[in-house]
Amino acid sequence: MTKDPRGKGAKSIGINMPLEMANELARRAASMNISKSQYCKIILEQWVGSGKKLTLSE
């Protein structure tokens, strides 16, 4: 992880994923006129906020 240039209390992360999944994230973000990073942040915030746990089957 690297330090987020926006200041304290934030970090940026990078992840590797299958090309098909990355393309789908890009398509969904574009449909909302936001960046892929913004889209991923929204999805992760909703998931973490839900308190749900993922199983390996997911």
C-alpha atoms as a printed R data frame, in Angstrom:
   type eleno elety resid chain resno       x       y       z
1  ATOM     1    CA   MET     A     1   0.000   0.000   0.000
2  ATOM     2    CA   THR     A     2   1.085   3.540  -0.614
3  ATOM     3    CA   LYS     A     3   0.245   6.706   1.229
4  ATOM     4    CA   ASP     A     4  -2.664   8.603  -0.243
5  ATOM     5    CA   PRO     A     5  -1.532  11.990  -1.523
6  ATOM     6    CA   ARG     A     6  -4.712  13.550  -0.125
7  ATOM     7    CA   GLY     A     7  -3.351  13.433   3.399
8  ATOM     8    CA   LYS     A     8  -3.549  11.547   6.657
9  ATOM     9    CA   GLY     A     9  -6.214   8.985   7.351
10 ATOM    10    CA   ALA     A    10  -6.267   7.541   3.856
11 ATOM    11    CA   LYS     A    11  -4.296   5.028   1.825
12 ATOM    12    CA   SER     A    12  -4.599   3.911  -1.736
13 ATOM    13    CA   ILE     A    13  -4.453   0.238  -2.656
14 ATOM    14    CA   GLY     A    14  -3.990  -1.636  -5.885
15 ATOM    15    CA   ILE     A    15  -5.498  -4.989  -6.720
16 ATOM    16    CA   ASN     A    16  -5.085  -7.464  -9.541
17 ATOM    17    CA   MET     A    17  -8.181  -9.102 -10.989
18 ATOM    18    CA   PRO     A    18  -9.223 -11.002 -14.089
19 ATOM    19    CA   LEU     A    19  -9.518  -8.813 -17.186
20 ATOM    20    CA   GLU     A    20 -13.206  -9.678 -17.592
21 ATOM    21    CA   MET     A    21 -13.980  -8.417 -14.086
22 ATOM    22    CA   ALA     A    22 -11.898  -5.260 -14.575
23 ATOM    23    CA   ASN     A    23 -13.723  -4.527 -17.836
24 ATOM    24    CA   GLU     A    24 -17.094  -4.973 -16.126
25 ATOM    25    CA   LEU     A    25 -16.095  -2.566 -13.349
26 ATOM    26    CA   ALA     A    26 -14.968  -0.047 -15.974
27 ATOM    27    CA   ARG     A    27 -18.264  -0.439 -17.860
28 ATOM    28    CA   ARG     A    28 -20.352   0.098 -14.741
29 ATOM    29    CA   ALA     A    29 -18.299   3.101 -13.644
30 ATOM    30    CA   ALA     A    30 -18.574   4.671 -17.095
31 ATOM    31    CA   SER     A    31 -22.348   4.208 -17.058
32 ATOM    32    CA   MET     A    32 -22.417   6.336 -13.888
33 ATOM    33    CA   ASN     A    33 -19.885   8.856 -15.241
34 ATOM    34    CA   ILE     A    34 -17.469   8.167 -12.404
35 ATOM    35    CA   SER     A    35 -13.968   6.692 -12.232
36 ATOM    36    CA   LYS     A    36 -13.294   3.009 -11.640
37 ATOM    37    CA   SER     A    37 -11.751   3.948  -8.294
38 ATOM    38    CA   GLN     A    38 -14.842   5.867  -7.234
39 ATOM    39    CA   TYR     A    39 -17.086   2.971  -8.284
40 ATOM    40    CA   CYS     A    40 -15.001   0.420  -6.371
41 ATOM    41    CA   LYS     A    41 -14.998   2.654  -3.297
42 ATOM    42    CA   ILE     A    42 -18.809   2.922  -3.384
43 ATOM    43    CA   ILE     A    43 -19.224  -0.848  -3.717
44 ATOM    44    CA   LEU     A    44 -16.726  -1.605  -0.952
45 ATOM    45    CA   GLU     A    45 -18.246   0.984   1.399
46 ATOM    46    CA   GLN     A    46 -21.695  -0.566   0.894
47 ATOM    47    CA   TRP     A    47 -20.384  -4.078   1.475
48 ATOM    48    CA   VAL     A    48 -18.376  -3.189   4.584
49 ATOM    49    CA   GLY     A    49 -21.276  -1.129   5.926
50 ATOM    50    CA   SER     A    50 -23.652  -4.066   5.501
51 ATOM    51    CA   GLY     A    51 -21.651  -6.167   7.939
52 ATOM    52    CA   LYS     A    52 -22.001  -9.195   5.681
53 ATOM    53    CA   LYS     A    53 -19.199 -11.718   5.444
54 ATOM    54    CA   LEU     A    54 -18.110 -13.376   2.225
55 ATOM    55    CA   THR     A    55 -17.678 -17.109   2.000
56 ATOM    56    CA   LEU     A    56 -15.188 -18.788  -0.291
57 ATOM    57    CA   SER     A    57 -18.029 -19.876  -2.551
58 ATOM    58    CA   GLU     A    58 -18.771 -16.212  -3.298
